[in-house]
Amino acid sequence: MLKIEQVVLVEGRYDKIRLSSVLDALILETEGFGIFKDKEKQRLIKRLGQERGILILTDSDAAGFRIRAFLGGLLPPEQVYHAYIPDRYGKEKRKEHPSAEGKLGVEGMDSATLRAAIEQAGLTTAHSDKIARAEITTADLYEWGLTGQEDSAAKRRAVLRYFDLPERLSTTAFRRVAQDFIGKDRLSHALADHFPPPRTKDPV
């Protein structure tokens, strides 16, 4: 079982139950969108972020990313870690119907996937000292064709699928996730090997 000092934020009770089987940590629920109006819990999260650091692990659908963005905005960046589950389609056993987007949430992930998501979050024993990684700049993204071109959005989604990360990421979030979860060298090699630039037409 993984043991971390950071406090983990998940959306609901079943997420907490599922994560507790692989993680030894303090796990708090946002109660979905309830966190938006819960000032008391917001104050608690801010205090815990300052004392221990916060790891955010939400579902990979639109609702999950909305909650993630709100939680991230409560705290300074150096106090926040992000763990992402990949896009997996299906239905949790306890539910009668799949989610609106058809994606499994945290509670539907297997233990190995959850462990991998947490291990990739760049945690250290001291939450004020994140693992240093080579910076990926906006210029890098442009050079790689991941921004500023007609097919850049599709290419970013393809890269995220290749690395088993959720596709619903803005350009800014993609850069952060690519830097923290993939790494600059690994990404550039993958792009060269699996995502070559389109061939230009020979002049007539």
N, C-alpha and C positions, 0 to 999 in steps of 0.2 A: 504494500500500500504506500502511495506517495504521501509524504509529509511536507507541508509548506507553512511558513509563518504568515503569509498574506491571507487576508480575508477574501473569500470567494463570494461573488454575487451571482445568483441565478434567478430565473424568473418565477418559478413556482415550487410547490411542495414536492411534486414527483421528480422534478429535476434535482432537488436537494437529496432526496432519498437515493436516486440513482448514482449521483456523484459521491455520496458518502460511502459507497461500496468500493471505491478506488482511491479515495483521497482522505487523508487525516488532516483536517483543517476546519476553521470556523467558516460555516457556509450560511449565508443569509439569503432570504427570498425577497424579491422586489414586489411580489404579488402582482406581477404583470405591470400594467400601466398605473397601478395603485401608487407606485413610487413617485409619480409626478406630483401628487398632492400631499404626500406623507412627509411633512416638514420634520417631524421628529426623527424618522428613519434617515432622512437626508442629513440631518445634523450628526447622527451616529456614524453614517458612512464617511463623512468628512473627518470626524475624529479618528476613526479606525484607519482611514487612508494616511493620515499624518503619523499615526503610531506604528502601523504595520504594513501599509500598502494594500491595494485592492486589486484583485484579479477578477475581471469581468468575463463571464461565460454565459452568453445568451444563445437562443436559437438563431438559425441562419436565415430566417424569413424577415419580411419587412418589419413586423412588430419587434422582433428581437433586435434588429439593427437600430430601430428608433429608441428602444430602451437603452441599448449600449451607448448611443450617442448622448443621451441625457445623463447617464451615470458618468461618462467620461468628462462631461462638462462641469461636474460638481467639484472636480479635484484637479490639482496641478498635474501636468503630464508625467512628472517624475514619480508620482505616487500610484500610477495606474498601469496595470498590465492587461493585455488582451489575450484571451484564448478563443480560438475559433473552431467550431465543428464543421466538417465538410458538408456539402449538399448531399443528402441521402434521401431518396424518395421512398415513401411507404407510410404505414399507419402504426402507431403505438398499440399494443395489445389491449390496453384498458379502454381505448377510444372506439366509439362506434363508427366514426368517419375520419378520414385523413384531414389534415389541416387545410386551410384555404389554398396554400401553395403546394400541398402534397408532400412537404418535406418533414422528415423526422426531426424532432427537437432533441434537446439534451437527454431527456429521459429515454429516448429511443436509440441512443448510441451504445455500442458495445464497449466493454471495459478498455480494450486496447486502443480504440479510437479516442476515448476520453483521456487516457493516460498520455497519448501522443500529443493531443491538443494542449494539455497542461505543460508537458515537458518542452514544447516549442515556444512557450510564452516568454522565455528569457528571464526566468526567476532566478534570484540569488538569495543567499541567507539574509542579506541586508537589503531591504526594499529600496533604499536610497542609492543603491549601486547596481544599476542594470548592466547586463552583459553588453560590452561595447561591440558594435558591428560596423563594418564599412558602410559609409553613407551611400545611399542611392539617391541621386539628384533628379530634378525634373529634366535636366539636360540629358541624363542617362536614359530616361524613359522616352524622350523624343528620339534620341539616336537609335534606340531599339525598336522604334515604331509603335511604342505602347501609348503614346499620346501625340496629339497634333496631326494625325492622319485619318483618312476616311474610315479605315478599318481598325483603328486603334482600340475602340471599345470591345469589338469582337475578339481581337487578339488578347486583350487583358483577360477576358472571360476564359479563353482557351488556356491561357497560362495558369490561371487559378484552378481550372479543372485538372490540368496536368499535375499540379502539386497538391491536389485533393483539398483545396481551400474553397470557401463559399464564393460564389460568383458575384454576389450583390455587394460590390465595393466601389466607391467613388475613386477617381484618379488619386486623390490625396490619400485615401485609406489604402489603396493598392500599394502606393509607394512605401507607406509605413509597414504594411504587412509583408511586402517583398523584402524589406530591409531586415525586419525582426524575425521572420519565419523562414524565409528562403535563403537570404544572403546574396550579396552582390555577385560573387564569383559563380556560385551555383546557378543563379538566374541567368547570367550572361552565357554560361556554357549550355544551359538548357535551350536558350533562345537560338544559339548557333546550331545546335544539333537537331532540334525538333521544330523550330519555328523560323526557317530561313526567310530572308526578305524576298518579296515577289520579284520575279525576273523581269527586267525591263526589256521592252521590245527593241530589236535591232533597228537602227536607222535604215530607211528605204534608200 
